[in-house]
């Protein structure tokens, strides 16, 4: 049962219909096979790019779709309802383009953005390090100026699309001035000295490659620095607000998929002479799941509409990420419960939904960090 949506324009309604068509024809038939084989779906991203779905929140003049965030996030949700790893990938790609759009010069944008937004160039985002996850200002990866280049040395952990991307948006230290000593670079994947470590063996999102990226004296032309030296952390943190909304939309999509599967099963499965959905205990569980999904959707749409209106939305983005991912964890766990023993097998997708959701409470800022962000806003 598709989510009921109230889209702002006829064009955006058609965009949702297009997304649902692509999801049903191109994604659903292959998701389980890719998950089992931990195979990265590069061709799926090309398909989404050709359909114009990878650059939706960016202006048309730089090759984007010119859509408000409210619309873009609902497209991401639709994708994630079938394939969470691809939904995460779309969000990460959009985040990887953010620094170039926000801080890049006109020349930089004209040179690189069109291919990126068309999906010809898939992006990745290098911020975290093994010892610097929730505290990015503690990063140690260095970028040392050498003539017309910077030389990057270090390691970036937990890189989504690590070893698969065509370019990496990298935060590296250019001085020892704490959070003010970090700069942002756009690094081509074929740069000498840039390699991907062995991919992480994860609980979920099996078809989304996650790897530590190793920088061994990687030379990056100074023209590939985004913004000024020392602007890297503000660029990163500004992007994270938008990225948190992307993850909130992904989590809501996965929860919607789990709810749909649970309802379908509960309508067909009988116990004690009637469909299990007609037993009050189970009917109430499904009602709570539906309320959680719709609450999550409402929180991310509220934050997105603030962003679209040009108003501050950082606190609301943290609320959305917190609510959507916590709700999704509960909904997917309850979906397994609705299916009983069948839900614990790979014959049904709900066990995959449950495995995929756990990390959403962790990345783009743990939910403990979200609570800190919200509390700081309240204190101000």
C-alpha positions in Angstrom: 0.0 0.0 0.0 1.9 3.1 -1.2 2.2 6.0 1.2 -0.5 8.6 0.9 1.2 11.8 -0.3 0.1 15.4 -0.7 2.5 16.8 -3.2 2.9 20.6 -3.7 2.6 20.5 -7.6 1.4 18.4 -10.4 5.0 18.0 -11.6 6.0 16.6 -8.2 3.1 14.2 -8.3 4.3 12.9 -11.6 7.8 12.6 -10.2 6.6 10.4 -7.4 4.7 8.2 -10.0 7.9 8.0 -12.1 9.9 7.0 -9.0 7.4 4.3 -8.1 7.4 2.9 -11.6 11.3 2.7 -11.6 11.3 1.2 -8.1 8.8 -1.5 -9.1 10.4 -2.4 -12.5 14.1 -1.9 -11.8 14.7 -2.2 -8.1 12.4 -4.6 -6.4 13.1 -7.6 -8.7 16.9 -7.5 -7.9 17.3 -6.2 -4.4 17.3 -9.6 -2.6 19.9 -11.0 -5.0 22.2 -8.0 -4.5 21.8 -8.1 -0.7 22.7 -11.9 -0.6 25.7 -11.4 -2.8 26.8 -8.0 -1.2 26.9 -6.7 -4.8 27.1 -3.0 -5.4 24.3 -1.8 -7.7 26.3 0.7 -9.8 23.9 0.4 -12.8 20.9 1.2 -10.6 22.5 4.6 -9.8 23.0 5.2 -13.5 19.3 4.4 -14.1 18.3 6.9 -11.4 20.7 9.5 -12.8 19.3 9.1 -16.3 15.8 9.6 -14.9 16.9 12.8 -13.2 16.5 11.5 -9.7 20.1 12.0 -8.4 20.2 15.8 -8.6 16.7 16.7 -7.6 17.4 19.3 -4.9 19.9 21.3 -7.0 19.0 24.1 -9.5 18.4 23.3 -13.2 21.1 25.7 -14.3 23.8 23.5 -12.7 22.2 20.3 -14.0 19.8 19.5 -11.2 16.1 18.9 -11.0 15.1 22.2 -9.4 12.9 20.5 -6.9 12.3 21.6 -3.3 13.7 19.4 -0.5 10.2 18.5 0.4 9.8 16.7 -2.9 13.4 15.3 -3.1 13.0 13.6 0.3 9.8 11.9 -0.7 11.5 10.5 -3.8 14.3 9.2 -1.5 11.6 7.6 0.8 10.0 5.8 -2.2 13.4 4.4 -3.3 14.2 3.3 0.3 10.9 1.6 0.8 12.2 -1.0 -1.7 15.9 -0.8 -1.3 17.4 0.9 1.7 21.0 0.7 0.4 20.1 2.6 -2.7 18.1 5.2 -0.7 21.2 5.7 1.5 23.3 6.0 -1.6 21.1 8.7 -3.2 21.3 10.7 0.1 25.1 10.2 0.3 25.6 11.3 -3.3 23.5 14.4 -2.7 25.6 15.2 0.4 28.8 14.7 -1.6 27.7 17.4 -4.1 26.7 19.8 -1.3 30.1 21.4 -0.7 30.7 22.1 -4.4 27.3 23.7 -4.7 27.5 25.8 -1.6 31.2 26.8 -1.6 32.5 26.0 -5.1 33.4 28.8 -7.5 31.4 29.2 -10.7 34.2 27.6 -12.6 34.3 24.6 -10.2 30.6 24.2 -10.4 30.5 24.4 -14.2 33.4 21.9 -14.5 32.1 19.2 -12.2 28.5 19.5 -11.1 26.6 18.6 -14.3 28.3 15.1 -14.5 27.8 14.6 -10.8 24.2 15.5 -10.8 23.5 13.4 -13.9 24.8 10.3 -12.1 27.7 9.8 -14.5 30.0 10.5 -11.4 28.9 8.9 -8.2 30.1 10.6 -5.0 31.3 9.6 -1.5 31.8 11.6 1.6 34.9 11.3 3.8 34.5 12.9 7.2 34.8 10.2 10.0 38.0 8.6 11.1 38.5 5.5 13.3 39.0 7.7 16.4 36.9 10.7 15.2 33.3 9.8 14.5 31.0 11.9 16.7 33.9 14.4 17.2 35.1 15.2 13.7 37.2 18.1 14.9 39.6 15.4 16.3 40.5 14.2 12.8 44.1 13.6 11.9 44.1 13.2 8.1 46.4 16.0 6.8 46.5 18.1 3.7 49.9 19.8 3.3 50.3 22.6 0.7 53.1 21.8 -1.8 53.2 24.4 -4.6 50.0 24.2 -6.7 48.9 21.0 -4.9 47.9 19.7 -1.5 49.3 16.3 -0.4 46.8 14.2 1.6 47.9 11.6 4.1 45.7 9.6 6.5 42.6 7.3 6.6 38.9 8.0 6.4 36.7 5.4 8.0 33.1 4.3 7.3 33.0 5.7 3.8 29.7 4.8 2.0 30.6 3.9 -1.6 34.2 3.5 -0.6 36.1 2.0 -3.5 33.0 2.4 -5.7 32.7 6.2 -6.0 34.1 8.3 -8.8 34.9 11.2 -6.5 35.4 11.8 -2.7 34.5 14.9 -0.8 37.2 14.8 1.8 37.7 16.8 5.0 41.4 17.1 6.0 43.5 19.0 8.5 45.4 22.0 7.0 46.5 23.4 10.4 46.5 22.4 14.1 43.8 25.0 14.9 41.2 22.4 16.1 37.9 22.6 14.2 39.1 25.8 12.5 42.0 23.9 10.9 40.1 21.7 8.6 39.6 22.2 4.8 37.4 20.5 2.2 38.7 18.9 -1.0 37.1 17.2 -4.0 39.3 14.2 -4.8 39.0 12.1 -8.0 38.8 8.3 -7.3 41.7 7.6 -9.7 44.2 9.8 -7.8 47.5 8.1 -7.3 47.9 6.9 -3.7 44.2 6.7 -3.0 43.0 3.2 -2.2 40.1 1.5 -0.5 40.7 -0.9 2.4 38.8 -4.3 2.6 35.1 -3.5 2.8 33.5 -3.7 6.2 31.4 -6.9 7.0 28.2 -5.3 8.2 24.9 -6.4 9.7 22.8 -4.8 7.0 22.9 -2.6 3.9 24.9 -5.5 2.3 24.9 -4.0 -1.2 26.2 -0.7 0.0 30.0 -0.9 0.1 31.5 0.7 3.2 35.3 0.9 3.4 38.1 2.9 4.9 39.8 5.1 2.3 43.5 5.3 2.6 45.4 8.5 1.5 49.1 7.8 0.9 50.5 11.0 -0.3 47.6 11.8 -2.6 48.3 14.9 -4.7 45.2 17.1 -5.1 45.4 20.3 -7.2 44.7 23.4 -5.1 41.8 24.2 -7.5 40.0 21.2 -6.0 39.8 22.8 -2.6 36.2 24.0 -1.9 36.0 27.3 0.0 38.9 28.8 1.9 41.4 27.0 4.1 39.8 26.3 7.5 36.2 26.3 6.1 36.0 22.5 5.9 34.2 21.8 9.2 31.5 24.4 8.7 30.9 23.0 5.2 30.7 19.5 6.6 28.3 20.4 9.5 26.0 22.4 7.2 25.8 19.4 4.9 25.0 17.1 7.8 21.8 19.0 8.5 20.6 18.2 5.0 22.1 14.7 5.2 20.2 14.0 8.4 16.9 14.7 6.5 18.0 12.2 3.8 18.5 9.5 6.4 15.2 10.4 8.1 13.5 9.9 4.7 15.3 6.6 4.1 14.3 5.3 7.6 10.7 6.3 7.0 10.8 4.5 3.6 12.1 1.3 5.2 9.5 1.5 8.0 6.7 2.0 5.3 8.0 -1.1 3.5 8.0 -3.1 6.7 4.5 -1.9 7.6 3.2 -2.8 4.1 4.7 -6.3 4.4 3.2 -6.8 7.9 -0.3 -5.7 6.8 -0.3 -8.0 3.8 0.8 -11.0 5.9 -1.7 -10.2 8.6 -4.6 -10.0 6.1 -3.8 -13.4 4.7 -2.6 -15.4 7.8 -5.4 -16.9 9.8 -5.5 -18.0 13.5 -8.4 -19.2 15.5 -10.7 -18.9 12.5 -10.0 -15.4 11.3 -7.3 -13.2 9.8 -4.7 -12.3 12.4 -5.2 -8.6 11.6 -8.7 -9.0 13.1 -7.4 -10.0 16.5 -7.3 -6.8 18.6 -3.8 -7.5 20.0 -2.2 -7.6 16.5 -4.5 -4.9 15.1 -3.4 -2.5 17.8 0.3 -3.4 17.1 -0.2 -2.5 13.4 -2.0 0.7 14.3 1.0 1.8 16.4 3.3 0.9 13.6 1.3 3.1 11.2 1.2 6.0 13.6 5.0 5.7 13.9 5.5 5.8 10.2 3.3 8.8 9.6 4.8 10.7 12.6 8.3 10.2 11.1 7.1 11.4 7.7 5.6 14.5 9.3 8.8 15.4 11.2 11.0 15.3 8.1 8.6 17.1 5.9 8.3 19.9 8.5 12.1 20.3 8.6 12.3 20.2 4.8 9.6 22.9 4.4 11.6 25.1 6.8 14.7 24.5 4.7 12.8 25.3 1.5 11.6 28.5 3.0 15.2 29.6 3.8 14.6 29.3 7.6 16.9 27.7 10.2 16.1 24.0 10.4 19.1 22.4 12.2 17.1 21.5 15.3 14.2 20.1 13.3 16.6 18.1 11.2 17.9 16.4 14.3 14.4 15.8 15.6 13.5 14.2 12.3 16.6 12.0 12.2 16.0 11.0 15.8 12.3 10.3 15.5 12.4 8.6 12.1 15.2 6.2 12.9 14.0 5.3 16.4 10.5 4.8 15.0 11.9 2.7 12.1 13.8 0.4 14.4 10.6 -0.3 16.4 8.4 -0.7 13.3 10.8 -3.1 11.6 11.2 -5.1 14.8 7.5 -5.3 15.2 7.1 -6.3 11.6 9.2 -9.4 12.3 6.9 -10.1 15.3 3.8 -9.8 13.2 5.2 -12.5 10.8 6.2 -14.7 13.7 8.7 -17.4 12.7 8.3 -16.5 9.1 9.6 -13.0 9.8 12.8 -14.5 11.1 13.6 -16.2 7.8 14.9 -14.7 4.5 11.7 -15.8 2.8 10.2 -12.4 3.7 11.9 -9.0 3.5 11.2 -7.9 7.1 14.3 -9.5 8.5 16.3 -7.4 6.0 14.4 -4.3 6.9 15.2 -4.9 10.6 19.0 -5.4 9.9 19.2 -2.4 7.7 17.5 0.0 10.1 19.9 -0.4 13.1 22.7 1.6 11.5 20.4 4.5 10.8 20.4 5.2 14.5 24.2 5.5 14.3 25.3 7.2 11.1 24.9 10.9 10.1 25.4 11.6 13.8 24.3 9.0 16.4 20.9 9.5 18.0 22.7 10.5 21.2 24.4 13.3 19.3 21.0 14.3 17.9 19.8 14.7 21.5 22.8 16.8 22.3 22.1 19.1 19.3 18.5 19.5 20.2 19.3 20.2 23.8 21.9 22.9 22.8 19.3 24.6 20.6 16.8 24.6 23.5 19.4 26.1 25.8 20.0 28.9 23.3 
